[in-house]
Amino acid sequence: MSDQSAPFHIALVSGAIAGMSVDASLFPIDTIKTRLQSSQGFLKAGGFRGIYSGILPAFVGSAPTAAIFFSTYEGAKSAGSKLFPRCHDSFIHMGAASAGEVMACLVRVPVEVVKQRAQATRQWSVGILRRTVAEEGIKGLYRGYSVTVMREIPFSLVQFPLWEMAKKSWGAYQGRPTDAWQGAVCGSLAGGVAAAVTTPLDVVKTRIMLASKGSNVAVGNVLLVAREVLREKGLKGLFAGVTPRVTFIAIGGFIFLGMYEKSKVLMLQTL
């Protein structure tokens, strides 16, 4: 498998395939995580009932979100290597991943708002979308954008350098570039570590997106929400849902990055 940057159109298609593969296979785990993090508690949020609530927006948004991320990531990685040839690869990967997350969140956040509200209330996604826009306007679909970016950037700063470094080390050890499945294993490990570290920000994001309009939490003050969670449930509350989150992202990282690498290689071979 080549570690070269993929052309824009290949990164776009590969990212779309990868994103849809994860959401199609692991959605129930994500629902459990959302309900564990909700202020009303797991059982009141639905427990194990309606475990696929919210899958429509997730499925619709997964392809464009992943496509935007990877096309930006590959483009920024390629540009960074040319602009800063003496810069260490890890810093270039960090910068590229951060740029990718900022762009991807333009699609990810509205999808997350509708998806998580559907997961926590078991209401129809289309109805939630209409009600949110009617009551809060388009701005309501971007509630939690800042905290989502605050979660995704440190997540990527941990995951992608670890992923790239692990692939590079494994390739050097075996004397050839890593295969797609090996890249997937590296992605799984890197994603699991990043998921555990950033869980508190994920909890705060969930609380903000699920909060009632006009409440203090809905304002989106990250520190205020974090303090409220600490006051209610202690440090344990900030790591609510950490097990399903790590499980989702570790397995999802294997599927996501593995599918991305495999798709990218197959398309590069046809050029």
C-alpha positions in Angstrom: 0.0 0.0 0.0 1.3 3.4 -0.9 1.5 6.2 1.6 1.3 8.8 -1.1 -1.3 11.5 -1.0 -4.4 10.6 -3.1 -5.7 12.9 -5.8 -8.8 14.9 -4.7 -11.4 12.8 -6.5 -10.0 9.5 -5.1 -9.8 10.9 -1.6 -13.4 12.1 -2.0 -14.8 8.7 -3.1 -12.7 6.7 -0.7 -13.8 8.8 2.2 -17.4 8.5 1.3 -17.2 4.7 1.0 -15.4 4.5 4.4 -17.9 6.7 6.2 -21.0 4.8 5.0 -19.4 1.5 5.9 -18.9 2.5 9.5 -22.4 4.0 10.0 -24.1 1.0 8.4 -22.4 -1.5 10.7 -21.9 0.2 14.1 -24.9 2.6 14.6 -26.4 0.8 17.7 -23.2 1.4 19.7 -23.4 5.1 18.9 -27.0 5.2 20.1 -26.1 3.6 23.4 -23.3 6.1 23.9 -25.6 9.1 23.2 -28.2 7.8 25.7 -25.6 7.2 28.4 -24.4 10.8 28.0 -27.9 12.5 28.0 -28.9 14.4 31.1 -32.1 12.4 31.5 -30.2 9.1 31.8 -29.9 6.0 29.7 -33.3 4.4 30.5 -35.3 7.5 30.1 -33.6 8.3 26.8 -34.8 5.0 25.5 -32.5 2.3 26.9 -32.1 -0.4 24.3 -35.3 0.4 22.5 -35.4 2.0 19.1 -31.6 1.4 18.8 -31.6 2.6 15.1 -33.4 5.9 15.8 -31.5 8.6 13.9 -29.8 6.4 11.4 -31.3 8.3 8.4 -29.4 11.6 9.0 -26.3 9.6 10.0 -26.4 7.6 6.8 -27.2 10.6 4.6 -24.4 12.7 6.2 -21.7 10.0 6.6 -20.6 10.1 2.9 -20.3 13.8 2.5 -18.7 14.3 5.9 -16.0 11.7 5.3 -15.5 12.8 1.8 -15.0 16.4 2.8 -12.6 15.4 5.6 -10.4 13.1 3.5 -10.2 15.4 0.5 -9.2 18.3 2.7 -6.8 16.1 4.7 -5.1 14.7 1.6 -4.9 18.1 0.0 -3.5 19.8 3.1 -1.1 17.0 3.7 0.3 17.3 0.1 0.4 21.1 0.3 2.1 21.0 3.7 4.8 18.7 2.5 5.6 21.0 -0.4 5.4 24.3 1.6 7.3 22.9 4.6 9.7 20.2 3.3 11.8 20.3 6.4 8.8 20.0 8.8 8.4 16.7 10.6 5.6 14.6 9.1 3.7 14.4 12.4 3.2 18.2 12.4 2.0 18.2 8.8 -0.4 15.4 9.6 -1.7 17.3 12.6 -2.3 20.4 10.6 -3.9 18.5 7.7 -6.2 16.6 10.1 -7.3 19.8 11.9 -8.1 21.5 8.6 -10.1 18.4 7.6 -12.1 18.5 10.8 -13.0 22.1 10.6 -14.4 21.6 7.1 -16.1 18.3 7.8 -17.9 19.8 10.8 -19.9 22.0 8.4 -21.8 18.9 7.5 -21.2 16.8 10.6 -22.7 19.2 13.2 -26.2 19.5 11.6 -26.2 15.7 11.2 -25.2 15.2 14.8 -27.9 17.6 16.1 -30.7 15.8 14.3 -29.2 12.3 14.9 -28.6 12.7 18.6 -32.0 14.2 19.3 -33.6 11.3 17.4 -31.5 8.8 19.5 -32.5 10.5 22.8 -36.2 10.9 22.0 -36.9 8.2 19.4 -38.8 10.7 17.3 -38.7 10.9 13.5 -35.6 12.6 12.2 -37.5 14.5 9.6 -39.8 15.9 12.2 -36.8 16.9 14.4 -35.2 18.7 11.5 -38.3 20.6 10.6 -39.0 21.6 14.3 -35.4 22.7 14.9 -35.3 24.9 11.8 -38.8 26.3 12.6 -37.9 27.1 16.2 -34.2 28.1 16.0 -33.5 28.6 12.3 -30.5 27.2 10.5 -28.4 28.4 13.4 -30.1 25.8 15.5 -28.6 23.1 13.4 -25.2 24.4 14.2 -25.6 24.4 18.0 -22.5 22.8 19.4 -20.3 23.6 16.4 -17.5 25.1 18.4 -17.4 22.3 21.0 -17.5 19.7 18.2 -14.5 21.4 16.6 -12.9 21.5 20.0 -13.5 17.7 20.3 -12.5 16.8 16.8 -9.3 18.7 16.5 -7.6 17.2 19.6 -9.0 13.9 18.5 -7.3 14.2 15.1 -4.1 15.6 16.7 -3.9 12.3 18.6 -5.3 9.8 16.0 -3.8 10.7 12.7 -0.2 11.2 13.7 -0.4 7.9 15.6 -2.0 6.3 12.6 0.6 7.6 10.1 3.5 6.8 12.5 2.2 3.3 13.2 1.8 2.6 9.5 5.3 3.9 8.8 6.9 1.9 11.6 5.1 -1.3 10.6 6.1 -0.8 7.0 9.8 -0.2 8.0 9.7 -3.3 10.2 8.5 -5.6 7.4 10.5 -3.9 4.6 7.5 -2.8 2.5 4.4 -0.5 2.7 1.6 -1.7 4.9 -1.4 -3.6 3.5 -4.9 -2.2 3.9 -5.7 -4.5 6.8 -2.5 -3.4 8.6 -3.4 0.2 8.1 -6.8 -0.6 9.6 -5.3 -2.2 12.7 -3.1 0.9 13.2 -6.2 3.1 12.7 -8.2 1.1 15.3 -5.5 1.5 18.0 -5.0 5.2 17.2 -8.7 5.8 17.3 -9.3 4.0 20.6 -6.6 6.1 22.3 -8.0 9.4 20.9 -11.6 8.4 21.8 -10.7 7.8 25.4 -8.8 11.1 25.8 -11.5 13.3 24.2 -14.6 11.7 25.9 -15.2 14.7 28.2 -15.6 17.0 25.2 -17.9 14.5 23.6 -20.1 14.5 26.8 -20.3 18.3 26.8 -21.1 18.3 23.0 -24.0 15.8 23.6 -25.4 17.9 26.5 -25.3 21.1 24.4 -27.0 19.5 21.4 -29.7 17.9 23.4 -30.5 20.9 25.7 -33.8 22.6 25.5 -33.9 25.9 23.6 -33.2 28.9 25.8 -31.6 26.9 28.6 -28.2 27.8 30.0 -26.7 24.6 28.5 -28.1 25.5 25.0 -25.9 28.6 25.0 -23.0 26.4 24.4 -20.6 27.5 27.1 -18.2 24.5 27.3 -16.8 25.3 30.8 -20.3 25.9 32.2 -21.6 22.6 30.9 -18.5 20.7 32.1 -18.9 22.2 35.6 -22.6 21.2 35.6 -21.7 17.6 34.7 -19.1 17.5 37.4 -21.5 18.9 40.0 -24.2 16.4 39.0 -22.2 13.2 38.5 -18.5 13.9 39.4 -15.6 13.0 37.2 -17.3 9.8 36.2 -20.0 11.9 34.5 -17.4 13.5 32.1 -16.5 10.0 31.0 -20.0 8.8 30.5 -20.3 6.5 27.5 -16.5 6.1 27.3 -16.7 2.3 26.7 -19.2 2.4 23.8 -17.3 5.5 22.4 -14.0 3.7 22.5 -15.5 0.5 21.1 -17.3 2.4 18.3 -14.3 4.3 17.3 -11.8 1.5 17.7 -13.9 -0.9 15.6 -15.0 2.0 13.4 -11.4 3.1 12.9 -10.6 -0.4 11.7 -13.4 -0.3 9.2 -13.2 3.4 8.3 -9.5 3.7 7.7 -9.2 0.2 6.3 -12.0 0.9 3.7 -10.4 4.2 3.0 -7.0 2.7 2.3 -8.4 -0.2 0.3 -10.6 2.0 -1.8 -7.7 4.5 -2.4 -5.3 1.7 -3.4 -7.8 0.1 -5.8 -8.5 3.4 -7.5 -4.9 4.4 -7.7 -4.1 1.1 -9.4 -6.6 1.9 -12.1 -5.0 5.2 -13.0 
